[in-house]
Amino acid sequence: MNNFSFHNPTQVLFGKDTIPQIGEELAKRGHKKVLLLAGGGSIQQNGVYEHTVRSLEAAGIARAECWGVQANPVLSKVREAIALCHSEGVDAVLAVGGGSVLDSAKAVACGFYMNDVWAAFEKTEAITRALPLFTILTLSATGSEMNMFAVLTKPEEHKKWAIGHPALYPVVSIVDPSVQTSLPWRQTVCGGVDSLSHIMEFYFIGKPGDTTVAVNTAVSRTIIQSVDALQRSPEDYEARANLAWGSTLALNGISGCGLNFGEWSTHMLEHAVSAHHPQVAHAEGLAVLFPAWIEYCQASNPDTFRAWAERVWDSPTVEAGVAAFRNRLRQWEGPVRLADLGVDAAEIPAIADTAMLTQPLGSLRPLSRQDVVNILEIAAAA
């Protein structure tokens, strides 16, 4: 394993009936008014909004509300929320929702102090500070509840880019797996696939004997077993809790210790796909692209790719491991090829051009434009 520095300042309150603690957590840190940022309204149907508001009011925390964050969150909504923060005089941001809401909240938190928040994504203006961020997670997938990263889309330029800064770690994140039992099956699958993908971005950098690779093997198997269990019984709390915590562990820093910050080219390829097709869920794009990337790049670290196939998928070869991965995606009713996402093979050159806007692309194996085309063609033919 390589040298590393690990530090994660986020406090996680995990388990049933933890949402009513949010008001107290804000109050004891001296906050008076928050921006409550949310998505399309599902939190009003599952009781999360009611418990949140009741807790805020009991603690004397005022709020301004901004609704309408969408999947593959966009810059325009973030700018709207930043303006609201200024006009309402908030002193913290409270994200209530899934990864898109949490990512948007991080952009709002740092954008509050910037001339132009998109400049942080373009790397032309540095993040220096952010409003304190608190989160109540309703969909476990992105790990945003315990990391310093966020992704945002500028649709008119086909750009889906990321930022990261220590100021963007949430102060407190509440994860109550029981509120996720009402999720549609598709969103549960997306959560599992997104979490597996985060682990794989680190996994293939390491060696089979690395402690972190062993941890990632165990978390991967638990995620797979949990999704299987939830397909049989969506209200299985133990499975839901194991998936939720596995999703957090997949991208809170532990899964990357000693693995040189990971690979991340598959995520960049998916960003290019969904920048052209905003209707494509991030995890569904990863489901299609990761097996193709593994097929194409396995020779770059053959022992670890083989260990992944054997230990995660009980398969004797990488090819068999990829087949087992795709078969499980089919069992979960997930996509396995570009056509399943509504992406035509004729779009591959344009998607490759967009992917190449991110440089360098890949660390285990740096990818040229032709490499990207080749991977996308494998994904089209799967």
C-alpha positions as a printed NumPy array, in Angstrom:
array([[  0.   ,   0.   ,   0.   ],
       [  1.082,   3.571,  -0.68 ],
       [  1.408,   6.355,   1.887],
       [ -1.85 ,   8.121,   2.684],
       [ -3.482,  10.674,   4.958],
       [ -6.969,   9.903,   6.201],
       [ -9.236,  12.378,   7.966],
       [-13.008,  12.6  ,   7.91 ],
       [-14.661,  15.25 ,  10.105],
       [-18.319,  14.357,   9.429],
       [-20.427,  13.14 ,  12.343],
       [-22.912,  10.478,  11.219],
       [-26.099,   9.785,  13.153],
       [-27.194,   6.405,  11.825],
       [-30.325,   4.375,  12.457],
       [-34.04 ,   4.488,  13.083],
       [-35.671,   7.66 ,  14.394],
       [-32.554,   9.829,  14.093],
       [-34.094,  12.57 ,  11.912],
       [-35.677,  14.423,  14.874],
       [-32.145,  15.15 ,  16.164],
       [-31.373,  17.627,  13.377],
       [-32.747,  20.697,  15.15 ],
       [-30.692,  20.044,  18.278],
       [-27.54 ,  19.466,  16.197],
       [-27.974,  22.815,  14.458],
       [-28.877,  24.702,  17.613],
       [-25.942,  23.497,  19.678],
       [-23.62 ,  24.836,  16.987],
       [-25.226,  28.253,  17.172],
       [-27.168,  28.24 ,  13.897],
       [-30.307,  30.353,  13.635],
       [-31.587,  29.987,  10.058],
       [-30.984,  27.373,   7.371],
       [-31.657,  26.906,   3.707],
       [-33.643,  23.679,   3.412],
       [-32.793,  22.283,  -0.023],
       [-34.883,  19.426,  -1.42 ],
       [-35.915,  17.605,  -4.579],
       [-39.3  ,  16.922,  -6.097],
       [-41.412,  16.339,  -3.006],
       [-40.996,  12.676,  -2.028],
       [-39.91 ,  13.77 ,   1.455],
       [-43.401,  15.17 ,   1.954],
       [-44.859,  11.727,   1.277],
       [-42.587,   9.559,   3.421],
       [-42.717,  11.707,   6.564],
       [-39.149,  13.004,   6.37 ],
       [-40.161,  16.614,   5.756],
       [-42.646,  16.599,   8.642],
       [-40.089,  15.202,  11.104],
       [-37.439,  17.629,   9.869],
       [-39.602,  20.734,  10.136],
       [-40.955,  19.719,  13.524],
       [-37.397,  19.285,  14.814],
       [-36.256,  22.641,  13.393],
       [-39.203,  24.481,  14.913],
       [-38.742,  22.841,  18.295],
       [-35.112,  23.979,  18.326],
       [-35.991,  27.513,  17.237],
       [-34.285,  27.191,  13.839],
       [-35.835,  29.341,  11.101],
       [-35.707,  28.206,   7.494],
       [-35.98 ,  29.221,   3.868],
       [-36.925,  26.457,   1.444],
       [-35.733,  25.723,  -2.08 ],
       [-37.323,  22.802,  -3.935],
       [-36.874,  21.2  ,  -7.327],
       [-33.37 ,  19.728,  -7.386],
       [-33.405,  17.106, -10.133],
       [-31.397,  13.981, -10.835],
       [-28.178,  15.008, -12.578],
       [-28.478,  18.377, -10.776],
       [-27.999,  21.534, -12.803],
       [-26.198,  24.831, -12.343],
       [-29.302,  27.009, -12.714],
       [-30.946,  25.54 ,  -9.591],
       [-27.766,  26.009,  -7.591],
       [-27.572,  29.657,  -8.617],
       [-31.208,  30.112,  -7.616],
       [-30.494,  28.613,  -4.202],
       [-27.394,  30.766,  -3.679],
       [-29.431,  33.894,  -4.376],
       [-32.025,  32.723,  -1.858],
       [-29.323,  32.174,   0.772],
       [-28.193,  35.777,   0.376],
       [-31.677,  37.281,   0.397],
       [-32.805,  35.223,   3.408],
       [-29.646,  35.623,   5.464],
       [-29.117,  31.943,   6.252],
       [-26.114,  30.728,   8.217],
       [-26.136,  27.044,   7.187],
       [-27.445,  24.716,   4.491],
       [-29.606,  21.669,   5.247],
       [-29.853,  19.165,   2.395],
       [-32.788,  16.75 ,   2.688],
       [-32.799,  14.133,  -0.053],
       [-30.493,  11.924,  -2.102],
       [-27.111,  12.501,  -3.673],
       [-28.306,  15.097,  -6.172],
       [-29.673,  17.265,  -3.379],
       [-26.528,  16.831,  -1.294],
       [-24.249,  17.633,  -4.248],
       [-26.284,  20.73 ,  -5.038],
       [-26.11 ,  21.791,  -1.395],
       [-22.317,  21.561,  -1.447],
       [-22.195,  23.776,  -4.522],
       [-24.556,  26.228,  -2.818],
       [-22.467,  26.21 ,   0.362],
       [-19.216,  27.157,  -1.368],
       [-20.882,  29.276,  -4.068],
       [-22.264,  31.535,  -1.334],
       [-18.746,  32.946,  -0.967],
       [-17.718,  32.964,  -4.646],
       [-18.135,  35.336,  -7.545],
       [-19.321,  32.456,  -9.744],
       [-19.829,  28.936,  -8.419],
       [-19.284,  27.378, -11.847],
       [-15.763,  28.784, -11.784],
       [-15.005,  26.223,  -9.062],
       [-15.96 ,  23.452, -11.484],
       [-13.948,  25.061, -14.272],
       [-11.01 ,  25.361, -11.825],
       [-10.686,  29.096, -12.52 ],
       [-11.696,  30.236,  -9.014],
       [-10.601,  28.443,  -5.861],
       [-12.945,  27.332,  -3.106],
       [-11.769,  28.876,   0.156],
       [-14.709,  28.394,   2.516],
       [-18.343,  27.289,   2.619],
       [-21.488,  27.647,   4.664],
       [-21.765,  24.793,   7.205],
       [-23.588,  21.864,   5.62 ],
       [-25.945,  19.426,   7.325],
       [-27.664,  16.534,   5.563],
       [-30.582,  14.158,   5.991],
       [-30.091,  11.327,   3.513],
       [-33.083,   9.653,   1.857],
       [-31.294,   7.591,  -0.826],
       [-27.967,   5.859,  -0.198],
       [-25.872,   5.913,  -3.353],
       [-23.3  ,   8.665,  -3.786],
       [-21.557,   8.767,  -0.413],
       [-22.033,  12.549,  -0.42 ],
       [-23.205,  12.377,   3.185],
       [-19.625,  11.734,   4.318],
       [-17.296,  13.122,   1.662],
       [-16.107,  16.442,   0.235],
       [-17.151,  15.987,  -3.399],
       [-20.   ,  17.222,  -5.587],
       [-20.997,  16.861,  -9.236],
       [-23.01 ,  19.41 , -11.228],
       [-24.161,  19.712, -14.834],
       [-24.167,  22.721, -17.147],
       [-26.493,  21.267, -19.806],
       [-26.04 ,  23.921, -22.48 ],
       [-22.322,  23.102, -22.676],
       [-22.644,  19.314, -22.162],
       [-20.432,  19.613, -19.084],
       [-20.904,  17.417, -16.015],
       [-18.001,  18.171, -13.726],
       [-16.903,  17.724, -10.137],
       [-15.472,  19.717,  -7.273],
       [-13.87 ,  18.698,  -4.015],
       [-12.691,  20.661,  -0.987],
       [-12.408,  19.955,   2.752],
       [-14.871,  22.781,   3.454],
       [-17.552,  20.652,   1.759],
       [-17.566,  17.821,   4.279],
       [-20.966,  17.842,   5.997],
       [-20.845,  18.783,   9.671],
       [-23.537,  16.251,  10.573],
       [-25.27 ,  13.7  ,   8.368],
       [-28.337,  11.78 ,   9.457],
       [-28.931,   8.392,   7.824],
       [-32.155,   6.613,   8.791],
       [-32.354,   3.514,   6.556],
       [-36.   ,   2.945,   7.476],
       [-37.124,   5.958,   5.413],
       [-35.656,   4.3  ,   2.309],
       [-38.066,   1.361,   2.367],
       [-40.523,   3.298,   0.19 ],
       [-37.993,   3.843,  -2.606],
       [-38.878,   2.494,  -6.048],
       [-36.903,  -0.648,  -6.886],
       [-35.017,   1.183,  -9.64 ],
       [-33.618,   3.688,  -7.141],
       [-32.529,   0.924,  -4.772],
       [-30.665,  -0.739,  -7.639],
       [-29.087,   2.572,  -8.599],
       [-27.897,   3.007,  -5.033],
       [-26.278,  -0.405,  -5.029],
       [-24.627,   0.018,  -8.428],
       [-23.352,   3.511,  -7.64 ],
       [-21.828,   2.218,  -4.407],
       [-20.181,  -0.754,  -6.137],
       [-18.82 ,   1.608,  -8.777],
       [-17.196,   3.857,  -6.182],
       [-15.444,   0.842,  -4.711],
       [-14.297,  -0.364,  -8.13 ],
       [-12.763,   3.024,  -8.915],
       [-10.313,   2.256,  -6.087],
       [-10.209,  -1.544,  -6.164],
       [ -8.256,  -2.02 ,  -9.386],
       [ -5.462,   0.358,  -8.382],
       [ -4.38 ,  -1.893,  -5.507],
       [ -2.774,  -5.278,  -5.007],
       [ -4.694,  -8.41 ,  -3.994],
       [ -3.005,  -8.466,  -0.564],
       [ -3.745,  -4.843,   0.362],
       [ -5.838,  -4.32 ,   3.494],
       [ -7.957,  -1.727,   1.709],
       [ -8.643,  -4.143,  -1.16 ],
       [ -9.767,  -6.725,   1.41 ],
       [-12.091,  -4.171,   3.007],
       [-13.46 ,  -3.264,  -0.427],
       [-14.079,  -6.929,  -1.204],
       [-16.127,  -7.345,   1.965],
       [-18.14 ,  -4.17 ,   1.422],
       [-18.808,  -5.12 ,  -2.222],
       [-20.141,  -8.538,  -1.26 ],
       [-22.34 ,  -7.022,   1.448],
       [-23.793,  -4.489,  -0.988],
       [-24.589,  -7.242,  -3.506],
       [-26.171,  -9.447,  -0.838],
       [-28.192,  -6.511,   0.497],
       [-29.611,  -5.605,  -2.921],
       [-30.487,  -9.269,  -3.473],
       [-32.304,  -9.329,  -0.127],
       [-34.17 ,  -6.096,  -0.885],
       [-35.341,  -7.497,  -4.212],
       [-36.992, -10.27 ,  -2.228],
       [-38.238,  -8.014,   0.588],
       [-38.041,  -4.216,   0.147],
       [-38.867,  -3.629,   3.833],
       [-35.986,  -5.747,   5.164],
       [-34.451,  -3.213,   7.575],
       [-31.193,  -5.099,   8.139],
       [-30.557,  -5.31 ,   4.4  ],
       [-31.511,  -1.654,   3.968],
       [-29.172,  -0.63 ,   6.803],
       [-26.283,  -2.709,   5.454],
       [-26.733,  -1.19 ,   2.001],
       [-26.881,   2.315,   3.46 ],
       [-23.715,   1.974,   5.514],
       [-21.953,   0.12 ,   2.692],
       [-22.78 ,   3.035,   0.406],
       [-21.258,   5.476,   2.88 ],
       [-18.114,   3.369,   3.308],
       [-17.732,   3.156,  -0.466],
       [-16.774,   6.825,  -0.728],
       [-15.946,   8.306,   2.672],
       [-12.186,   7.888,   2.253],
       [-11.727,   4.44 ,   3.771],
       [-12.153,   2.618,   0.453],
       [ -9.286,   4.607,  -1.089],
       [ -6.649,   4.468,   1.653],
       [ -3.28 ,   3.678,   0.076],
       [ -4.732,   3.464,  -3.428],
       [ -3.483,   6.748,  -4.901],
       [ -6.861,   8.511,  -5.067],
       [ -8.351,   5.893,  -7.37 ],
       [ -8.971,   5.6  , -11.088],
       [-12.23 ,   7.484, -11.934],
       [-12.136,   7.252, -15.731],
       [-15.409,   5.267, -15.811],
       [-17.115,   8.021, -13.876],
       [-15.8  ,  10.573, -16.348],
       [-17.109,   8.474, -19.245],
       [-20.503,   8.293, -17.56 ],
       [-20.508,  12.049, -17.04 ],
       [-19.996,  12.431, -20.778],
       [-22.886,  10.07 , -21.524],
       [-25.35 ,  11.777, -19.174],
       [-24.179,  15.235, -20.243],
       [-25.584,  14.293, -23.674],
       [-28.518,  12.351, -22.186],
       [-29.638,  14.003, -18.923],
       [-32.387,  11.396, -18.543],
       [-29.738,   8.72 , -17.892],
       [-29.369,   8.023, -14.187],
       [-25.737,   8.2  , -13.138],
       [-25.7  ,   4.687, -11.708],
       [-27.384,   3.212, -14.773],
       [-24.682,   4.73 , -16.955],
       [-22.048,   3.216, -14.675],
       [-23.782,  -0.172, -14.859],
       [-23.294,  -0.167, -18.616],
       [-19.797,   1.317, -18.72 ],
       [-17.942,  -0.374, -15.865],
       [-18.049,  -3.931, -17.252],
       [-16.823,  -2.569, -20.596],
       [-13.967,  -0.687, -18.917],
       [-12.972,  -3.803, -16.96 ],
       [-12.882,  -5.89 , -20.136],
       [-10.742,  -3.289, -21.876],
       [ -8.31 ,  -2.445, -19.05 ],
       [ -7.825,  -5.758, -17.224],
       [ -4.294,  -6.271, -18.568],
       [ -3.134,  -3.147, -16.713],
       [ -3.289,  -4.907, -13.314],
       [ -4.192,  -8.546, -14.06 ],
       [ -3.69 , -10.014, -10.576],
       [ -6.09 ,  -7.545,  -8.957],
       [ -8.709,  -7.812, -11.708],
       [ -8.582, -11.587, -11.294],
       [ -8.848, -11.249,  -7.502],
       [-11.947,  -9.053,  -7.97 ],
       [-13.572, -11.713, -10.159],
       [-12.736, -14.507,  -7.714],
       [-13.495, -12.763,  -4.417],
       [-16.453, -10.563,  -5.317],
       [-18.161, -12.708,  -7.958],
       [-16.878, -16.245,  -7.183],
       [-15.663, -16.474, -10.777],
       [-12.407, -18.08 , -12.031],
       [-11.57 , -15.459, -14.674],
       [-12.094, -11.761, -15.276],
       [-14.329, -12.57 , -18.24 ],
       [-16.473, -14.8  , -16.043],
       [-16.555, -12.096, -13.369],
       [-17.775,  -9.514, -15.886],
       [-20.43 , -11.968, -17.103],
       [-21.552, -12.563, -13.494],
       [-21.695,  -8.797, -12.927],
       [-23.847,  -8.265, -16.018],
       [-26.072, -11.208, -15.123],
       [-26.696,  -9.742, -11.671],
       [-27.563,  -6.393, -13.272],
       [-30.1  ,  -8.181, -15.461],
       [-31.485,  -9.97 , -12.396],
       [-31.86 ,  -6.547, -10.762],
       [-33.658,  -5.282, -13.907],
       [-30.804,  -2.89 , -14.649],
       [-29.281,  -1.859, -18.   ],
       [-26.245,  -3.606, -19.502],
       [-25.681,  -1.876, -22.863],
       [-25.866,   1.625, -24.292],
       [-29.127,   0.936, -26.119],
       [-30.753,   0.202, -22.74 ],
       [-29.983,   3.831, -21.841],
       [-31.449,   5.194, -25.066],
       [-27.961,   5.943, -26.413],
       [-27.366,   5.156, -30.073],
       [-23.991,   3.814, -31.174],
       [-23.835,   6.64 , -33.725],
       [-23.387,   9.054, -30.79 ],
       [-20.155,   7.444, -29.633],
       [-17.811,   9.941, -31.383],
       [-19.573,  12.961, -29.843],
       [-19.601,  11.357, -26.393],
       [-15.905,  10.55 , -26.743],
       [-15.186,  14.186, -27.61 ],
       [-16.978,  15.309, -24.46 ],
       [-15.125,  12.752, -22.329],
       [-11.792,  14.061, -23.592],
       [-12.54 ,  17.496, -22.154],
       [-11.493,  15.989, -18.798],
       [ -7.741,  15.528, -18.638],
       [ -5.946,  13.461, -17.58 ],
       [ -8.461,  10.678, -18.158],
       [ -7.52 ,   7.571, -16.204],
       [ -4.601,   6.728, -13.928],
       [ -4.286,   2.932, -14.02 ],
       [ -4.395,   3.226, -17.79 ],
       [ -4.543,   6.742, -19.26 ],
       [ -7.171,   6.751, -22.002],
       [ -6.833,   8.25 , -25.44 ],
       [ -9.837,   9.257, -27.486],
       [ -9.582,   5.955, -29.396],
       [ -9.537,   4.056, -26.092],
       [-12.742,   5.836, -25.077],
       [-14.365,   4.939, -28.406],
       [-13.302,   1.323, -27.973],
       [-14.799,   1.11 , -24.455],
       [-18.05 ,   2.704, -25.609],
       [-18.239,   0.242, -28.495],
       [-17.871,  -2.668, -26.049],
       [-20.701,  -1.126, -24.012],
       [-22.816,  -0.856, -27.138],
       [-22.259,  -4.482, -28.098],
       [-22.74 ,  -6.061, -24.641]])
